[in-house]
Amino acid sequence: MRAWWLVMLMGVMLAGCATPSRNGKPLSAEQTASPEWQGRISVQVQGSNPSSMSASFSLRGDAKSGELDLYSPLGTTLGALQWTPQWVQLSDGGKHQFFNSLNELTERATGAALPVDAIFGWLQGRDVQATGWLADLSAAPQGMVTARRISPAPEVMLRIKLDR
């Protein structure tokens, strides 16, 4: 009986090391030509209702049309965010929710509306301005980007660490 539990534990541990598989959705020509980033993202929201979210991610596309997949430490998909000029969607656990804007979608997925246009620039090492946000790109050559929203309240801290 003890050996059976050890085998189960090892199986769970090995599953946690597995690389999450991509969904089979075809990418547009623009998305295929765009860079892809993978790493870890953390969003901490301060204020009267503080919250935090941390996940591994895979980001493809650009601010107009793209996909962001979020994964748990064990590699299970926490959510898949997709956007085009026509629609914005969050898929999680087989449920699909549609939103009016990318700001609404990122707020639902991470706890804060994120400046997606600026994030794409920051990931490329460009000091893109976003209203209310201060970005620190000093560690961008090492694959680390941090940004802090100071206005409007509540304060939000965004940290991205890219896989190298």
N, CA, C and O atoms as a DFTB+ gen file, in Angstrom:
656 C
 N C O
     1  1       0.824      -1.188       0.000
     2  2       0.000       0.000       0.000
     3  2       0.870       1.255       0.000
     4  3       0.585       2.216      -0.715
     5  1       1.925       1.239       0.801
     6  2       2.817       2.381       0.884
     7  2       3.494       2.657      -0.463
     8  3       3.664       3.817      -0.840
     9  1       3.873       1.621      -1.179
    10  2       4.520       1.773      -2.481
    11  2       3.558       2.416      -3.479
    12  3       3.972       3.216      -4.319
    13  1       2.290       2.069      -3.387
    14  2       1.291       2.638      -4.291
    15  2       1.210       4.150      -4.100
    16  3       1.154       4.893      -5.080
    17  1       1.202       4.615      -2.848
    18  2       1.154       6.053      -2.572
    19  2       2.411       6.746      -3.071
    20  3       2.340       7.874      -3.559
    21  1       3.564       6.088      -2.955
    22  2       4.811       6.663      -3.442
    23  2       4.767       6.818      -4.957
    24  3       5.200       7.838      -5.495
    25  1       4.245       5.810      -5.642
    26  2       4.111       5.891      -7.101
    27  2       3.169       7.030      -7.480
    28  3       3.458       7.771      -8.420
    29  1       2.064       7.186      -6.780
    30  2       1.118       8.272      -7.058
    31  2       1.773       9.636      -6.827
    32  3       1.612      10.550      -7.636
    33  1       2.503       9.768      -5.732
    34  2       3.176      11.021      -5.427
    35  2       4.188      11.366      -6.510
    36  3       4.257      12.515      -6.947
    37  1       4.965      10.396      -6.942
    38  2       5.948      10.630      -8.005
    39  2       5.257      11.027      -9.306
    40  3       5.746      11.893     -10.031
    41  1       4.131      10.402      -9.600
    42  2       3.388      10.762     -10.808
    43  2       2.913      12.195     -10.780
    44  3       3.005      12.905     -11.782
    45  1       2.402      12.629      -9.629
    46  2       1.951      14.023      -9.495
    47  2       3.133      14.967      -9.630
    48  3       3.019      16.004     -10.282
    49  1       4.262      14.627      -9.028
    50  2       5.438      15.487      -9.106
    51  2       5.946      15.583     -10.540
    52  3       6.320      16.668     -10.987
    53  1       5.966      14.483     -11.259
    54  2       6.404      14.512     -12.654
    55  2       5.434      15.298     -13.522
    56  3       5.852      15.990     -14.450
    57  1       4.155      15.199     -13.231
    58  2       3.169      15.971     -13.995
    59  2       3.401      17.457     -13.807
    60  3       3.179      18.238     -14.733
    61  1       3.843      17.861     -12.631
    62  2       4.128      19.268     -12.364
    63  2       5.307      19.773     -13.171
    64  3       5.418      20.977     -13.404
    65  1       6.190      18.885     -13.603
    66  2       7.355      19.280     -14.399
    67  2       7.035      19.327     -15.886
    68  3       7.835      19.825     -16.678
    69  1       5.888      18.819     -16.266
    70  2       5.540      18.759     -17.685
    71  2       5.281      20.151     -18.235
    72  3       4.740      21.012     -17.541
    73  1       5.661      20.361     -19.460
    74  2       5.380      21.618     -20.128
    75  2       3.938      21.600     -20.598
    76  3       3.510      20.635     -21.232
    77  1       3.176      22.652     -20.299
    78  2       1.791      22.661     -20.728
    79  2       1.705      22.667     -22.247
    80  3       2.492      23.326     -22.927
    81  1       0.737      21.923     -22.765
    82  2       0.579      21.877     -24.210
    83  2      -0.244      23.063     -24.674
    84  3      -1.122      23.550     -23.961
    85  1       0.048      23.509     -25.855
    86  2      -0.696      24.612     -26.440
    87  2      -1.994      24.105     -26.990
    88  3      -2.120      22.947     -27.387
    89  1      -2.972      25.007     -27.005
    90  2      -4.228      24.632     -27.622
    91  2      -4.027      24.595     -29.131
    92  3      -3.047      25.138     -29.641
    93  1      -4.928      23.972     -29.830
    94  2      -4.767      23.762     -31.245
    95  2      -5.301      24.883     -32.111
    96  3      -5.474      24.680     -33.312
    97  1      -5.574      26.067     -31.555
    98  2      -6.132      27.151     -32.336
    99  2      -5.082      27.695     -33.297
   100  3      -3.943      27.935     -32.896
   101  1      -5.449      27.892     -34.556
   102  2      -4.487      28.458     -35.492
   103  2      -4.275      29.943     -35.199
   104  3      -5.201      30.652     -34.805
   105  1      -3.049      30.394     -35.398
   106  2      -2.733      31.805     -35.206
   107  2      -2.839      32.526     -36.543
   108  3      -2.631      31.930     -37.600
   109  1      -3.163      33.809     -36.486
   110  2      -3.221      34.619     -37.697
   111  2      -1.800      34.847     -38.211
   112  3      -0.831      34.568     -37.505
   113  1      -1.677      35.350     -39.430
   114  2      -0.357      35.617     -40.002
   115  2       0.388      36.645     -39.157
   116  3       1.599      36.533     -38.965
   117  1      -0.335      37.651     -38.648
   118  2       0.295      38.672     -37.814
   119  2       0.814      38.067     -36.521
   120  3       1.915      38.400     -36.083
   121  1       0.027      37.168     -35.893
   122  2       0.449      36.538     -34.647
   123  2       1.649      35.635     -34.870
   124  3       2.546      35.578     -34.029
   125  1       1.675      34.929     -35.989
   126  2       2.781      34.038     -36.288
   127  2       4.067      34.836     -36.450
   128  3       5.133      34.378     -36.040
   129  1       3.980      36.033     -37.046
   130  2       5.150      36.879     -37.261
   131  2       5.552      37.625     -35.986
   132  3       6.677      38.115     -35.891
   133  1       4.659      37.715     -35.018
   134  2       4.942      38.435     -33.779
   135  2       5.771      37.577     -32.836
   136  3       5.746      36.348     -32.906
   137  1       6.507      38.245     -31.952
   138  2       7.268      37.475     -30.969
   139  2       6.347      36.744     -30.002
   140  3       5.161      37.051     -29.885
   141  1       6.924      35.780     -29.324
   142  2       6.202      35.043     -28.289
   143  2       7.038      35.108     -27.020
   144  3       8.261      34.980     -27.060
   145  1       6.365      35.307     -25.899
   146  2       7.048      35.384     -24.615
   147  2       6.472      34.327     -23.685
   148  3       5.279      34.026     -23.710
   149  1       7.363      33.773     -22.860
   150  2       6.952      32.820     -21.827
   151  2       7.702      33.168     -20.557
   152  3       8.842      33.630     -20.599
   153  1       7.057      32.942     -19.437
   154  2       7.704      33.227     -18.171
   155  2       6.714      33.196     -17.030
   156  3       5.783      32.391     -17.015
   157  1       6.931      34.098     -16.058
   158  2       6.063      34.208     -14.881
   159  2       5.545      35.631     -14.803
   160  3       6.253      36.585     -15.127
   161  1       4.304      35.759     -14.370
   162  2       3.690      37.068     -14.174
   163  2       3.080      37.109     -12.780
   164  3       2.529      36.124     -12.289
   165  1       3.197      38.269     -12.164
   166  2       2.632      38.476     -10.841
   167  2       1.945      39.834     -10.837
   168  3       2.515      40.828     -11.285
   169  1       0.718      39.870     -10.327
   170  2      -0.030      41.122     -10.198
   171  2      -0.502      41.215      -8.755
   172  3      -1.197      40.330      -8.255
   173  1      -0.115      42.299      -8.094
   174  2      -0.539      42.530      -6.709
   175  2      -1.330      43.831      -6.668
   176  3      -0.846      44.883      -7.084
   177  1      -2.556      43.738      -6.158
   178  2      -3.439      44.895      -6.035
   179  2      -3.508      45.257      -4.553
   180  3      -3.855      44.423      -3.717
   181  1      -3.175      46.514      -4.236
   182  2      -3.226      46.990      -2.852
   183  2      -4.625      47.548      -2.587
   184  3      -5.524      47.384      -3.412
   185  1      -4.812      48.199      -1.454
   186  2      -6.070      48.878      -1.175
   187  2      -6.928      48.146      -0.183
   188  3      -6.459      47.263       0.535
   189  1      -8.216      48.524      -0.144
   190  2      -9.128      47.961       0.846
   191  2      -9.448      46.489       0.597
   192  3      -9.746      45.754       1.538
   193  1      -9.388      46.056      -0.659
   194  2      -9.590      44.643      -1.002
   195  2      -8.345      44.115      -1.709
   196  3      -8.389      43.871      -2.915
   197  1      -7.239      43.933      -0.992
   198  2      -6.013      43.507      -1.668
   199  2      -6.161      42.113      -2.271
   200  3      -6.872      41.255      -1.748
   201  1      -5.466      41.921      -3.384
   202  2      -5.463      40.615      -4.024
   203  2      -4.131      40.434      -4.737
   204  3      -3.416      41.401      -5.002
   205  1      -3.813      39.197      -5.039
   206  2      -2.608      38.923      -5.814
   207  2      -2.851      37.715      -6.698
   208  3      -3.643      36.828      -6.377
   209  1      -2.153      37.707      -7.810
   210  2      -2.237      36.628      -8.776
   211  2      -0.827      36.372      -9.280
   212  3      -0.090      37.310      -9.585
   213  1      -0.457      35.122      -9.364
   214  2       0.847      34.744      -9.885
   215  2       0.666      33.496     -10.729
   216  3      -0.032      32.565     -10.328
   217  1       1.292      33.474     -11.892
   218  2       1.138      32.325     -12.784
   219  2       2.267      32.297     -13.798
   220  3       2.932      33.305     -14.036
   221  1       2.472      31.143     -14.383
   222  2       3.310      31.043     -15.567
   223  2       2.449      31.515     -16.731
   224  3       1.221      31.443     -16.677
   225  1       3.100      31.999     -17.782
   226  2       2.311      32.488     -18.905
   227  2       2.991      32.215     -20.230
   228  3       4.197      31.981     -20.304
   229  1       2.180      32.252     -21.268
   230  2       2.636      32.221     -22.648
   231  2       1.841      33.303     -23.361
   232  3       0.610      33.278     -23.353
   233  1       2.534      34.250     -23.976
   234  2       1.895      35.403     -24.629
   235  2       2.289      35.428     -26.093
   236  3       3.470      35.347     -26.431
   237  1       1.288      35.541     -26.964
   238  2       1.503      35.596     -28.410
   239  2       0.671      36.713     -29.007
   240  3      -0.387      37.065     -28.485
   241  1       1.154      37.263     -30.099
   242  2       0.389      38.280     -30.808
   243  2       0.845      39.677     -30.473
   244  3       2.031      39.929     -30.260
   245  1      -0.123      40.592     -30.428
   246  2       0.158      41.980     -30.095
   247  2      -1.048      42.561     -29.378
   248  3      -1.985      41.835     -29.047
   249  1      -1.028      43.863     -29.139
   250  2      -2.102      44.491     -28.368
   251  2      -3.437      44.502     -29.117
   252  3      -4.486      44.660     -28.493
   253  1      -3.417      44.340     -30.421
   254  2      -4.664      44.333     -31.201
   255  2      -5.281      42.947     -31.294
   256  3      -6.503      42.800     -31.277
   257  1      -4.430      41.933     -31.392
   258  2      -4.912      40.572     -31.572
   259  2      -3.899      39.610     -30.962
   260  3      -2.754      39.536     -31.409
   261  1      -4.326      38.876     -29.940
   262  2      -3.364      37.994     -29.299
   263  2      -3.988      37.000     -28.348
   264  3      -5.209      36.897     -28.225
   265  1      -3.115      36.274     -27.680
   266  2      -3.521      35.255     -26.730
   267  2      -2.562      35.264     -25.546
   268  3      -1.351      35.416     -25.709
   269  1      -3.117      35.102     -24.366
   270  2      -2.334      34.976     -23.141
   271  2      -2.873      33.770     -22.397
   272  3      -4.028      33.756     -21.971
   273  1      -2.030      32.756     -22.241
   274  2      -2.403      31.561     -21.480
   275  2      -1.725      31.642     -20.123
   276  3      -0.534      31.942     -20.033
   277  1      -2.489      31.373     -19.060
   278  2      -1.982      31.395     -17.692
   279  2      -2.007      29.980     -17.133
   280  3      -2.990      29.256     -17.294
   281  1      -0.897      29.584     -16.463
   282  2      -0.749      28.222     -15.972
   283  2      -0.412      28.209     -14.483
   284  3       0.262      29.107     -13.978
   285  1      -0.892      27.180     -13.791
   286  2      -0.559      26.970     -12.382
   287  2       0.858      26.395     -12.300
   288  3       1.433      26.023     -13.323
   289  1       1.429      26.319     -11.081
   290  2       2.750      25.699     -10.935
   291  2       2.801      24.241     -11.407
   292  3       3.866      23.745     -11.776
   293  1       1.655      23.559     -11.395
   294  2       1.619      22.177     -11.879
   295  2       1.380      22.069     -13.378
   296  3       1.322      20.965     -13.919
   297  1       1.242      23.211     -14.052
   298  2       1.086      23.199     -15.503
   299  2      -0.343      23.143     -15.995
   300  3      -0.569      23.072     -17.203
   301  1      -1.316      23.173     -15.098
   302  2      -2.707      23.183     -15.546
   303  2      -3.083      24.591     -15.993
   304  3      -2.596      25.574     -15.436
   305  1      -3.936      24.686     -16.983
   306  2      -4.349      25.975     -17.507
   307  2      -5.319      26.650     -16.542
   308  3      -6.373      26.104     -16.214
   309  1      -4.946      27.842     -16.096
   310  2      -5.825      28.627     -15.227
   311  2      -6.813      29.439     -16.047
   312  3      -7.952      29.656     -15.633
   313  1      -6.370      29.883     -17.206
   314  2      -7.239      30.670     -18.073
   315  2      -6.544      30.964     -19.384
   316  3      -5.316      30.995     -19.463
   317  1      -7.344      31.178     -20.407
   318  2      -6.841      31.535     -21.726
   319  2      -7.541      32.823     -22.142
   320  3      -8.759      32.843     -22.324
   321  1      -6.778      33.887     -22.291
   322  2      -7.317      35.178     -22.705
   323  2      -7.048      35.329     -24.189
   324  3      -5.939      35.073     -24.657
   325  1      -8.059      35.744     -24.923
   326  2      -7.927      35.923     -26.372
   327  2      -8.597      37.228     -26.752
   328  3      -9.641      37.586     -26.206
   329  1      -7.986      37.941     -27.699
   330  2      -8.581      39.195     -28.135
   331  2      -8.276      39.454     -29.602
   332  3      -7.214      39.102     -30.116
   333  1      -9.231      40.073     -30.248
   334  2      -9.108      40.558     -31.617
   335  2      -9.818      41.917     -31.635
   336  3     -10.416      42.303     -30.631
   337  1      -9.766      42.643     -32.745
   338  2     -10.531      43.897     -32.796
   339  2     -12.047      43.682     -32.661
   340  3     -12.770      44.608     -32.293
   341  1     -12.530      42.465     -32.956
   342  2     -13.963      42.190     -32.912
   343  2     -14.462      41.660     -31.563
   344  3     -15.618      41.895     -31.210
   345  1     -13.618      40.950     -30.798
   346  2     -14.084      40.337     -29.558
   347  2     -12.942      40.136     -28.571
   348  3     -11.765      40.114     -28.930
   349  1     -13.342      39.990     -27.317
   350  2     -12.409      39.776     -26.215
   351  2     -13.006      38.664     -25.357
   352  3     -14.170      38.740     -24.964
   353  1     -12.208      37.624     -25.065
   354  2     -12.756      36.435     -24.413
   355  2     -11.807      35.868     -23.361
   356  3     -10.586      35.918     -23.508
   357  1     -12.398      35.331     -22.303
   358  2     -11.677      34.569     -21.284
   359  2     -12.266      33.167     -21.272
   360  3     -13.472      32.992     -21.098
   361  1     -11.416      32.178     -21.457
   362  2     -11.841      30.778     -21.368
   363  2     -11.209      30.195     -20.126
   364  3      -9.991      30.245     -19.952
   365  1     -12.050      29.637     -19.257
   366  2     -11.496      29.000     -18.059
   367  2     -12.405      27.859     -17.651
   368  3     -13.596      28.046     -17.402
   369  1     -11.826      26.685     -17.589
   370  2     -12.573      25.498     -17.204
   371  2     -13.709      25.150     -18.154
   372  3     -14.750      24.656     -17.719
   373  1     -13.524      25.399     -19.432
   374  2     -14.570      25.082     -20.400
   375  2     -15.627      26.162     -20.539
   376  3     -16.497      26.063     -21.405
   377  1     -15.572      27.197     -19.699
   378  2     -16.514      28.314     -19.798
   379  2     -15.871      29.429     -20.607
   380  3     -14.670      29.680     -20.498
   381  1     -16.678      30.090     -21.415
   382  2     -16.205      31.207     -22.220
   383  2     -16.973      32.450     -21.807
   384  3     -18.203      32.471     -21.838
   385  1     -16.244      33.477     -21.424
   386  2     -16.855      34.746     -21.050
   387  2     -16.353      35.817     -22.007
   388  3     -15.158      35.904     -22.289
   389  1     -17.274      36.625     -22.498
   390  2     -16.913      37.696     -23.421
   391  2     -16.959      39.026     -22.695
   392  3     -17.771      39.221     -21.791
   393  1     -16.077      39.951     -23.097
   394  2     -15.949      41.242     -22.452
   395  2     -16.006      42.358     -23.492
   396  3     -15.791      42.127     -24.682
   397  1     -16.298      43.570     -23.023
   398  2     -16.387      44.725     -23.911
   399  2     -15.026      45.296     -24.269
   400  3     -14.888      45.982     -25.282
   401  1     -14.014      45.018     -23.444
   402  2     -12.691      45.592     -23.704
   403  2     -11.613      44.702     -23.100
   404  3     -11.881      43.837     -22.266
   405  1     -10.391      44.944     -23.547
   406  2      -9.244      44.233     -23.007
   407  2      -8.991      44.645     -21.558
   408  3      -8.516      43.834     -20.763
   409  1      -9.300      45.883     -21.206
   410  2      -9.174      46.326     -19.809
   411  2     -10.085      45.505     -18.900
   412  3      -9.657      45.056     -17.836
   413  1     -11.337      45.305     -19.310
   414  2     -12.267      44.486     -18.513
   415  2     -11.749      43.061     -18.377
   416  3     -11.821      42.470     -17.300
   417  1     -11.233      42.516     -19.456
   418  2     -10.728      41.143     -19.454
   419  2      -9.537      40.993     -18.515
   420  3      -9.505      40.065     -17.707
   421  1      -8.555      41.892     -18.608
   422  2      -7.382      41.762     -17.745
   423  2      -7.748      42.000     -16.285
   424  3      -7.150      41.393     -15.396
   425  1      -8.718      42.869     -16.023
   426  2      -9.151      43.074     -14.646
   427  2      -9.796      41.802     -14.091
   428  3      -9.564      41.441     -12.937
   429  1     -10.586      41.136     -14.891
   430  2     -11.238      39.895     -14.454
   431  2     -10.216      38.787     -14.221
   432  3     -10.332      38.024     -13.262
   433  1      -9.214      38.698     -15.097
   434  2      -8.245      37.611     -15.020
   435  2      -7.170      37.837     -13.959
   436  3      -6.700      36.876     -13.350
   437  1      -6.771      39.102     -13.725
   438  2      -5.637      39.362     -12.837
   439  2      -5.981      40.183     -11.607
   440  3      -5.187      40.249     -10.669
   441  1      -7.147      40.807     -11.594
   442  2      -7.518      41.659     -10.472
   443  2      -7.293      43.128     -10.737
   444  3      -7.688      43.965      -9.925
   445  1      -6.662      43.469     -11.865
   446  2      -6.415      44.870     -12.214
   447  2      -6.413      45.032     -13.726
   448  3      -5.946      44.153     -14.451
   449  1      -6.935      46.156     -14.198
   450  2      -6.859      46.464     -15.628
   451  2      -5.397      46.764     -15.956
   452  3      -4.789      47.649     -15.352
   453  1      -4.844      46.034     -16.901
   454  2      -3.428      46.178     -17.248
   455  2      -3.271      46.922     -18.572
   456  3      -4.110      46.787     -19.462
   457  1      -2.199      47.709     -18.705
   458  2      -1.955      48.465     -19.943
   459  2      -1.321      47.567     -21.010
   460  3      -0.105      47.582     -21.198
   461  1      -2.133      46.802     -21.691
   462  2      -1.628      45.775     -22.612
   463  2      -0.739      46.375     -23.698
   464  3       0.303      45.801     -24.015
   465  1      -1.127      47.527     -24.283
   466  2      -0.273      48.164     -25.295
   467  2       1.128      48.389     -24.745
   468  3       2.118      48.049     -25.392
   469  1       1.206      48.960     -23.555
   470  2       2.500      49.261     -22.943
   471  2       3.264      47.984     -22.607
   472  3       4.482      47.933     -22.783
   473  1       2.576      46.962     -22.131
   474  2       3.252      45.712     -21.761
   475  2       3.992      45.122     -22.957
   476  3       5.122      44.658     -22.812
   477  1       3.377      45.133     -24.126
   478  2       4.069      44.617     -25.315
   479  2       5.339      45.415     -25.595
   480  3       6.368      44.842     -25.954
   481  1       5.270      46.731     -25.433
   482  2       6.462      47.565     -25.604
   483  2       7.510      47.277     -24.540
   484  3       8.692      47.143     -24.855
   485  1       7.086      47.179     -23.277
   486  2       8.020      46.900     -22.182
   487  2       8.739      45.580     -22.398
   488  3       9.938      45.477     -22.139
   489  1       8.014      44.562     -22.873
   490  2       8.636      43.261     -23.106
   491  2       9.702      43.334     -24.193
   492  3      10.615      42.510     -24.236
   493  1       9.578      44.333     -25.075
   494  2      10.574      44.535     -26.128
   495  2      11.645      45.531     -25.689
   496  3      12.501      45.921     -26.484
   497  1      11.594      45.945     -24.407
   498  2      12.602      46.857     -23.880
   499  2      12.367      48.318     -24.199
   500  3      13.248      49.148     -23.974
   501  1      11.192      48.647     -24.720
   502  2      10.874      50.040     -25.059
   503  2      10.163      50.708     -23.889
   504  3       9.273      50.114     -23.281
   505  1      10.543      51.920     -23.576
   506  2       9.961      52.670     -22.465
   507  2       8.663      53.330     -22.924
   508  3       8.615      54.538     -23.159
   509  1       7.629      52.530     -23.046
   510  2       6.316      53.008     -23.474
   511  2       5.585      53.591     -22.263
   512  3       5.565      52.985     -21.192
   513  1       4.990      54.763     -22.442
   514  2       4.262      55.410     -21.359
   515  2       2.827      54.883     -21.304
   516  3       2.191      54.677     -22.337
   517  1       2.332      54.671     -20.095
   518  2       0.944      54.273     -19.870
   519  2       0.428      55.152     -18.736
   520  3       1.067      55.261     -17.690
   521  1      -0.710      55.770     -18.941
   522  2      -1.268      56.693     -17.959
   523  2      -1.400      56.039     -16.593
   524  3      -2.045      55.001     -16.444
   525  1      -0.773      56.671     -15.588
   526  2      -0.847      56.186     -14.218
   527  2       0.166      55.116     -13.865
   528  3       0.251      54.721     -12.702
   529  1       0.936      54.633     -14.827
   530  2       1.889      53.549     -14.604
   531  2       3.322      54.056     -14.685
   532  3       3.637      54.922     -15.501
   533  1       4.192      53.510     -13.831
   534  2       5.631      53.763     -13.866
   535  2       6.320      52.429     -14.114
   536  3       6.193      51.506     -13.309
   537  1       7.045      52.322     -15.216
   538  2       7.722      51.070     -15.558
   539  2       9.200      51.159     -15.225
   540  3       9.830      52.198     -15.421
   541  1       9.748      50.067     -14.721
   542  2      11.177      49.949     -14.462
   543  2      11.716      48.909     -15.426
   544  3      11.475      47.713     -15.268
   545  1      12.448      49.379     -16.427
   546  2      12.998      48.481     -17.442
   547  2      14.491      48.256     -17.250
   548  3      15.157      47.748     -18.152
   549  1      15.027      48.625     -16.090
   550  2      16.468      48.503     -15.859
   551  2      16.942      47.049     -15.952
   552  3      18.099      46.810     -16.300
   553  1      16.092      46.087     -15.655
   554  2      16.471      44.675     -15.737
   555  2      15.886      43.992     -16.973
   556  3      15.924      42.766     -17.078
   557  1      15.347      44.774     -17.904
   558  2      14.759      44.189     -19.118
   559  2      15.756      43.334     -19.902
   560  3      15.352      42.302     -20.438
   561  1      17.044      43.709     -19.997
   562  2      17.987      42.829     -20.710
   563  2      18.118      41.453     -20.063
   564  3      18.485      40.489     -20.735
   565  1      17.826      41.351     -18.778
   566  2      17.852      40.055     -18.086
   567  2      16.472      39.394     -18.080
   568  3      16.289      38.354     -17.447
   569  1      15.504      39.987     -18.778
   570  2      14.177      39.389     -18.884
   571  2      13.234      39.736     -17.752
   572  3      12.263      39.016     -17.520
   573  1      13.499      40.832     -17.033
   574  2      12.621      41.216     -15.929
   575  2      12.064      42.615     -16.162
   576  3      12.798      43.556     -16.466
   577  1      10.747      42.725     -16.010
   578  2      10.054      44.009     -16.143
   579  2       9.173      44.176     -14.918
   580  3       8.461      43.252     -14.526
   581  1       9.222      45.347     -14.320
   582  2       8.311      45.666     -13.229
   583  2       7.638      46.989     -13.564
   584  3       8.234      47.875     -14.177
   585  1       6.394      47.100     -13.150
   586  2       5.650      48.343     -13.365
   587  2       4.692      48.525     -12.194
   588  3       4.177      47.560     -11.629
   589  1       4.472      49.779     -11.850
   590  2       3.610      50.097     -10.715
   591  2       2.577      51.121     -11.167
   592  3       2.908      52.159     -11.740
   593  1       1.303      50.796     -10.889
   594  2       0.232      51.766     -11.174
   595  2       0.033      52.584      -9.909
   596  3      -0.272      52.050      -8.842
   597  1       0.211      53.882     -10.051
   598  2       0.034      54.767      -8.907
   599  2      -1.277      55.538      -8.979
   600  3      -1.727      56.108      -7.986
   601  1      -1.878      55.552     -10.147
   602  2      -3.141      56.269     -10.329
   603  2      -3.908      55.607     -11.460
   604  3      -3.306      55.319     -12.494
   605  1      -5.183      55.354     -11.324
   606  2      -6.018      55.607     -10.154
   607  2      -5.774      54.544      -9.077
   608  3      -5.197      53.489      -9.337
   609  1      -6.228      54.855      -7.876
   610  2      -6.140      53.891      -6.776
   611  2      -7.040      52.708      -7.108
   612  3      -8.039      52.878      -7.807
   613  1      -6.717      51.542      -6.637
   614  2      -5.633      51.197      -5.737
   615  2      -4.322      51.025      -6.490
   616  3      -4.308      50.877      -7.712
   617  1      -3.224      51.046      -5.747
   618  2      -1.915      50.823      -6.336
   619  2      -1.815      49.369      -6.794
   620  3      -2.318      48.459      -6.135
   621  1      -1.155      49.171      -7.937
   622  2      -0.983      47.828      -8.509
   623  2       0.489      47.631      -8.844
   624  3       1.129      48.526      -9.397
   625  1       1.026      46.461      -8.511
   626  2       2.403      46.117      -8.861
   627  2       2.360      44.948      -9.841
   628  3       1.756      43.911      -9.568
   629  1       3.013      45.136     -10.986
   630  2       3.104      44.116     -12.030
   631  2       4.560      43.695     -12.146
   632  3       5.448      44.536     -12.281
   633  1       4.801      42.397     -12.094
   634  2       6.154      41.864     -12.273
   635  2       6.102      40.777     -13.341
   636  3       5.235      39.903     -13.326
   637  1       7.045      40.856     -14.259
   638  2       7.152      39.847     -15.319
   639  2       8.598      39.361     -15.359
   640  3       9.530      40.163     -15.416
   641  1       8.774      38.051     -15.330
   642  2      10.085      37.426     -15.460
   643  2      10.011      36.477     -16.641
   644  3       9.287      35.483     -16.605
   645  1      10.764      36.788     -17.689
   646  2      10.748      35.964     -18.890
   647  2      11.680      34.773     -18.751
   648  3      12.735      34.864     -18.124
   649  1      11.279      33.652     -19.344
   650  2      12.154      32.486     -19.437
   651  2      13.237      32.812     -20.452
   652  3      12.975      33.475     -21.455
   653  1      14.413      32.362     -20.199
   654  2      15.534      32.616     -21.125
   655  2      15.960      31.352     -21.804
   656  3      16.885      31.368     -22.616
